[in-house]
């Protein structure tokens, strides 16, 4: 903890906020302060953008191979410090150490992937239809980018944005979530050690996001914004981006359906549901939010799932054997309590959980609900907690209509042993990603993103770098 800088990282150096202000980072497992870090304001944000703008021209001209080598060195440094980074993440975010180690390894993979993509940016040359011109197409970095990362995956969401920006030749200002700034500060130190030039990456931490973000969105030097977070905030940023006509990438909220057909392998479906629901304590946009099971097996599926979730050990993530940590803060736990309470008041029944363990920290017991009324709010908005409502269905048309009856469209999960049904239903589901007989879809080599109000653009995969590139066309006469 003492090795992690707590200042702002601007122009290659660490400094306090102009105002000298700091804010507390809390340990959610104890509900106590963990560390204080610099609390940036508008002046700090504009200083960071000035550093990014000043470095943009030279960084765009930097050899792609060396950009990739910087990412590769950072990948290796992350792996060398995986235990320290995992402990830091557990302390500031709450997830168990085993899961935190998994996130650190996953985060590093984005740097390895985009290290290889840095040298694959290409263009094209064609003859004009009338034969008079050569049409040259080139790819260039968009320019200074604002990257806004969430608290639920504090390292992986950073590398998923920073990796392609570095590979493409974009400089950036990173605004991490106020709940979890320490992982990003540690990552900034690693990238500097890996040889990233001064000004390419700038990190501003702050407890007042609007005060940091709004002046950047109004500044003509900014050319791109990439945001991961709620749909409500995403809408606001899209509206603000219109003033400067910024390129935007938005990875927003979800309301993921998890569908278990009558021919599914029930054991595999239960294990997949545990993964899809309980990853990151249920605090994930990809979390299974509505679990639909065919009426012929819904009761057995719910009972098995309740046994599995009820048997998970809840506690501080640093303790051996803990599988479920705390929620991020009291607001997050309060939302879960409210949604579950409302469903129970409407007639739902809890097969397990539906309460908070005694003691410090923002813990909530893994919960399985049945007989959930159709108008229950937890079926229509993200729960963001360890709560699994199980809803029976009778046929494909019914469950597809229910699954698609949401403004969100990030991910869906489908369990069936029938290949034709798998393709047929997958083509009808209105989501950007589908887990077929699989409870986890995230992969650095795959395009991550949604449709409808779940976002714009994709992160990861071969298309991930496209979000940070623009196309330039040169017409050259041959006469």
N, C-alpha and C positions, 0 to 999 in steps of 0.2 A: 504493500500500500504506500509506503513512504517513497518508493522509487517512481511513483506516477506523478508527473507534473500536474499542477492544479491551476496554471495560468492559461491565458489565451495563446494559441499558436499562430502567429501572424508573421509573414515574411521570413520564415525560417527560425524565428526566435520565440521564446516564452516571455510573456509580460502580463502584468495585472490589467484589469479593466481600467479605462480612463478614469472612471469615478472612484476606483478603489473598492467597489462593492464586491461582495462574495455571497454565495448562497449554500445551503446545506444539502448534501446528498444523503439520503436515508437508507438504512438497512431495513428492508421490508419484513425480514424475519424477526426483528426485534422492535421495530417501530421506533428506532433511535437514530440520531445523526451518525453518519459514518465518516464524512469528510466535508470540507468546504472547498469550493472552487470559484474561480473568477466569474462574476456576473456581468456579462457584456451588455452594452447599450448600443444605441444607434451609431455613435462615433466609432466604437470598436468594429462594428459590422462594416462600416464604410472603409475603415483602415484595411480590413481583411480583403475587401473587394479591390481596393487600390493595389494591394500586393499581388492579387491574382491577375489583375489587368496588366500590371507592369511585367509580369513573368510570361504572359500568354504568347507573345511573338516568338521569344526564344524557345519556349517549351514546344510550340507547334513545329519548330524547325529541328527539334531534337531527334536524333536517329531513332526510328522505331525499334530497332533491335535493342538499343540501350534502354528505352522505355520499358521494354519487356524484361530486360535483365534486372531492372530496379524492382519490378513486381516479383520476379523470381526470388531475389534476395529477401524481400519482405516476407514471402511465403515461407522461406526457410527459417527466418527469425521467429515468425509466429509459432512454427512447430517446435522450435528450440525452447520456447517459453510457454508452452501449452498449459502447463499446470498453474503457473502464475496468473496467466490471463483468465483461466477458468475460475480460479479462486476470486479474482477481482470481480468477474461477472456475477458470480454467485452472491457475493457480498452486496453488490449494488442493485441486483435485479431479483435474486431469490431462487432461481432455478437450481436444482440439485447439481452437485459437482460433476456427476457422470454426464448429465445432459449438457452442462456448460462446456465440458471437454469436447463433446460432440459438436457443439456450435463453433468452437474455436477451430476445429479441424475443417468444418464446413466452410467457415469464413475464409480460411487460408486457400481453399480450393478456387475461390473466385480470382485470387491473385495469380494462381498457377494457370487457370484457364485463360485469363486475359493477357498474361505474359506471352502466351502463344498466339493470341489474336492480334497483338500489336503489329506484327509483321505481315498480316494478311489483309490489311486495308488496301484496296485496289480501285481501279477505275476502268476505263475502256476507251477504245478508239474505233470510229466507224466512218465510212464514206457516206456523204450526204446523198439522198436519192437522185439529185441531178448530177452527181459526180464532181461538183466543183469544189466542195469543201471537205475538210477533215473535221469530224466532230469528236473532240476530246472531252472525256468525262473524268473528273478528279474528285476525290473525297478529302475534305478538310475538316479539322476540328471545329466544332460549333463556336467555342470560345469559353470565357469564364462561366462556370456553372455554380449554382447554389444547390447543395445536396442536404436535404432535411431527413434525418433518420429517426426511427421510433425507438422506444425503450424496450420492446419485448425481445428483440434480437440485436442487442447493442453493438456487437462486433460484425456479425454477418451482413446486416443491412448496410453497414458502412463499407465493407469490402465489395459488396455487390454493386455499389454505385462508384466508389473510388477506383476500382479495378478498370472498368471500361473507360472512365474519364482519363486516367493516366495513359492507358494504351492508345486512346484516340488522339492525345495531345492537348487535352483541355486542362486549364487550371481551375481551381475550385475553392469555394468557401463551404465548409461543412458546419451545419448546426445540428448537434446531437440533442436528443430529448433531454429535458432538464432532470428527469429521474435517473438517467444512466449515462452521465458524461464521461465517467472514468475510463471505460473501455475504449472510447474514441480517443481520449487523450493519450492513452498507452499506445494505440495504433499510430497516432501521429508521430510519436517518438520512434517507433519502429521504422516507419517510412523514411524519416530523416536519416536514421542510421543506415538504411538501405541505399542512400544516395539520392533521394528525391531532391531536386534543386529547390532553393529557397523561393517561396512565393507560390509554388505549384499547389500545395495543400495548405489551407488555412482553416483553423478550427476555432469557432467562437461558441463558448458555452454561456447559457443564460437562463434565468428563471422566467423571463418575460419574452416569449417567442415573437410576439408581434412587434416589439420594439426593435428586435434584431432583423427580422425578415422583411418588414414593410419597406424600410428605406432601400434595401437591396433590390426589391421588386420594382421600385420606381426609378432605379438608376440605369441609365442607358448603357453602362459598361457590362452589365449582366446580360448573357445571351441564352441561358438555359436554366431551368429549375427541375429538379427531380425530387419527388416527395413520396414517402411511405407513411401512411397514417389513416386517419378517419376520412370518410367520404365528406363529412361536413367541412372539415378544414381543407380538403382537396378542392371542393367547389370554390371556396374563398380564394385559394391560390390561383386557380384557373381564371377567375374573374380579374384578379390583380395582374396576372400575366398578360392580359389583353392590352393593357396600357402600353407595354413595350413590345408586344407581339413576340413574347418569349417562346422558345421551344419548351414543351412540358412533357414530363413523364410522371404518371400518377399511379401508384400502387395503393389502392384504397380498401375499403371495408369489404367484408364477405358475409355470407349467410349460407354456408356450405351444406348441401344435402348429402347424406350418406345412405345409399339405397342397398338393401339386402333383398335380393329376389328369392323366390321359393326354391330355386335349384342351387343356391349358393352353398359353398362349404361353410357351415355355420361356425366351426372352430376358427377358420381363417377370418371370417367376418368379424367375430368378436375381437380377435387380436388386432385386426385392422382398425376397428372402432376405438380400441384403447389408444392406439397410436394417433389416429386422426383427431381424437378428442383431447387426449392428455398431453400431447406434445406442448412443452412450454406452459404447463399448468392450465392448458386451455386458452391461454392468452396469445392467440395467433389468428391472423386473418384467414388462415387455411383450416382452422379447427372445424371439425364436424359440428354443425350447429343444430341440425334437424336430422334425426336418425329414423329413416323409414324402413320398416321391416314388413315383409309380406305377412298377411294375417295368419297364414298357416304356421308360421314360426316366430311371430313377434313376441309372444309371451316367453318362449324359451330363450330367445335372443336377449330380451330385457333381463331375465333372471341371471343368465350367464354373465352378461355385462356388469350387472350389479355386484355379483360375486367378485369379479376381477377388480372393479374400481373400489369396492368396499375393502378389499384386501391390500390396497396400496398404502404404504407408510407415509404419513404426512409429518413434516417437521422442517427444521432448519437445513438448508441445502448442504451445509458443511458437515452434517452428521452422517456417519456411515449408515448405509441402507435406506436412507430417505429417498423416496420416489416422487413426492409431490411437495413443492415448496409453497411459499406464501404468494398471494396476489400482490400486485405492485404497490398499492396504497389503499387507504381507507375508502377513497372514492370508488376504486375498482371493486373492492369487496362489497361496498354498499350497493352498487349496481346489481351485483350477482344476488345478493340477499333480496333486493326488491323484486327482481324478475322471478326468482323461485317462489317467494312469498305470494306474489300475484297469481302464479300458476296454481299453487296449492289452494289458495282461496277460491279459485275457479273450478276446483274439483280434481286436480291432478293428485297423484299419489307418489310418494318417494319410496323407492325400493331400497335405497341406501343414501346416506348423507343428508343434505338439506339443513346443515347446521355448521357452526364455526367452532373448532376446538378451543378449549379454554387456554389462556395464556397470552403472552405478548405476540406481536406480529399479525399480519393480515391474512391469516389462514382461512380456508374454506374447504370443507370436506368434499371429496368426489361424490357426485350425486347422479342418480338415475331416476328419471320421472316417467310415469306412465299415465294414461288417461288424461293427457294434457288437452285442455280445450283449444279449439282451432284459433280463437282470438287471443290466446295468451301472447303477451309481448315478446317472450323469449323465442317464439317461433318466427318473429318478424324483424328482429334486430340481433346484432352480435351479442352473445352472452359474455364472451371474453372471460371465461372461468370454467372450472371443471364440472360442468353440468350437462348431462346427456338426456334430452327428452326423446323417448321412443314412441313413434307413431305408426300404427298398422295401416297397410293399404291392400287393395284387392287385385288391381291389375296395372299394366304398364301405363296406359293412358292416364289413369288417376294419379300415379306417383310422378310421372313426368310433369303433369300440369301443376301439381303441388310444388315440386322442386323448382320449377321455373317461375312460380308466383312470388317473385321478389325483385326489387330493383337492382339487386346485386348479382354478380356473375363471375366470381373469382375461380372457384374450384368445386368440383363435385366428386363423389366417390361412389363406385358401382361394384357390387359383388354379384357375380353370376358365373356359372360354369358353361353357359350356352354362348358360343362364339357369335352366332348371328344376332342373338339378343344384345350382346355386348356392343356390337357395332350399331345396331338399330337404335338403342337407347342413347349411346354416346353421341350420335349425330343429332339427337333431339334435345340434349341437355344444353342449356344456354350459359355455359361457363367457358372461361379461357383455358382451363386445365381440367383433366379428369384422371382420377386414380382408379384404374381398373384392377380390382382384386388387390389393391395396394393402398395402405393408409397414409403414406407420405409421398408427396409428388416433387418436393423441392430438390433441384439438382443444378449445380453450376453450369452443366452442359446443356440445360434445357431452358427454353424461353418461359419466364415466369411473368404472369400478368392475367388480367381479367377483362371482361366485357361489361356492357351496361355501366352501372355506377360503381363498378369495382376498379375502374381505372382506364388509363391510356398508356400505350407503349408496352414494352417488354424488357425485362432485366434477365441477364444470363443468356447462355447459349450463343450461337453465332450471330443472332440478331441484337444481342445486348449492346454491342459497341455502336450499332447503327444510331442509337439514341443520342450519341455524342458526336456524330458526323453530319456534315451537310454536303450536298452535291454541287459541284461547280462545273460549268460547261464552257468550253472554249471552242469557238468556231475559227478555223484557219483556212483561208482560201488557198487553192493550189495553182490558180492561174497565174 
